[in-house]
Amino acid sequence: MAVQSSPAPRGARAASRSTQQKARPVPPALIDQDLRRSMIAQAAYYRAERRGFAPGHEAQDWSAAEQEVDSALMLGALPLKA
């Protein structure tokens, strides 16, 4: 018969959850907006480069880059300072 491990006590789970919440990244709206715009512009440039700079997709590139940068900021994958 297999032995099942007992779940962690409620206090231990709550403590680890509160520790994770304290380490949360800063939302994109709270970082330096010039830095955020620079990151978006760079990501949009690379998207256009991958397309061979074909005209007519600038707004799509910017929008996709904006989502990409904001998601990365929320996950803490990008630095908040230059």
N, C-alpha and C positions, 0 to 999 in steps of 0.2 A: 504494500500500500504506500502511495506517495505521500510525503509530508508537505502540507501546504504552509507557506509562510503567512504569518498574521500581518494584517495591514499596519502601517505606521500609526502611532497614536495621533489623535486629532490635533493636539498641540504642536506636534512636530511638523505636520503638514501645513498648518497655519503659519508657523514660524518660517518655513522655507518659502511659502508664498509671499509673505510680507517682505522677505529679503529680496526676492525677485522683483517685486514691484518698486522697490527703492532704486534699483539699478536700471530702470527704464530710460531709454533714450529720449532726447528732447524732440518734441514735434517740430516739423519743418517751419511752422509759423513763428517759432521762438528762436530760431537761429538768425544770424546776420543775413539779411535778405540779399545783400550784394554777393555774398559767398554762395548762397543758394542759387541765385540767378547765374552766376559764373559756372557752377556745376551743371546746371541745366543746359546752358549754352554749349558747353563742351560735349555733353552727352548727345545733344541734337546734332552737333557738327559731325560726330563719329557716325551717327545714324545716316546722315546725308552722304558721308564718305562711302559707307558700305553700299549705298544705292548708286554710287557713281555721280553724285551731285545732280541727278535728274531733277529738273524744275517741277514745281507744282505740289510738292509734298512737305513744304516748310512747316505748315501748321501741324500736320500729323507728326513730324519729327519732334517739334517742340512739345506737343502734348504728351507724346510717349516718353520723351526724356524727362519731362516734369514728373510724371507718374513714377518713373524708374528712380529718380533722385529722391523723391519724397518717401517712397517705400524703403529705400536703402537707409535714409535718415531715421525713419521710425524703427527700423530693425537694428540701428546702431552700427551699420556696416560702413558708414562714411564718417570721416572726422568732422568735428564741428568747428574747427579752426583751420585757417590756411597755413 
